[in-house]
Amino acid sequence: MHEILLVAFRTVLLYIVILIVFRLMGKREIGELSILDLVVFIMIAEIAVLGIEDLKANILQTIVPIVLLMAIQISLAYLSLKSQKLRQVLDGKPTIIIDRGEIDEHAMRKQRYNFDDLMIQLRENEVEKVSDVSYAILEPSGKLTVLKKGKDGENNIIEVPLVIDGIIQTNHLQQIGKDEGWLRDKLMEKGYTTPSQISFCSYQGGELYIDEKDGR
């Protein structure tokens, strides 16, 4: 009876600790978890199970590693907000699988993504034919975002990020057939002397969307 009560106590205590830890780590949908999130969650789950099963171990030996993992995850998440390169290393970056109706087989091979995967996720997006797709983007989470063609069969125009966290996205500029000089001129016209003033800038249908940094 004593052991049963001890298991119940440790289970409830660890449940409360893990609930607090997950709350502090922030809200994200299960389908949007990054590799880092998954690693941390799996490790926390394993540590918690061991802490419940091993009644001889001090409960602090279970709680301390869980809190340490939380601190690591929060620290890396904060640093990734400040560094785009670190964010890409930790979370990866989106890959265009279908570009203006054309399947990019090179991009698929690079992501080890096969045609069965593509067709399954297209069906999940209620797409019957590949020819109906304007763009399909494989997100870092593994989710496929699909932009269908218009009713007249024309390709829709995708929003292309040109500045993220003050950094010019040269590869995206090449994608729309523009260069850095063009972008800087456009920003000057709108009163921005340097991209470092901008948190996010995107291009769609000939128009720029700009969000300034808030100074924090």
Summary of the structure (lengths in Angstrom):
residues: 216
radius of gyration: 23.1
end to end distance: 55.3
largest distance: 76.3
contacts: 546
relative contact order: 0.08
helix: 53%
strand: 18%
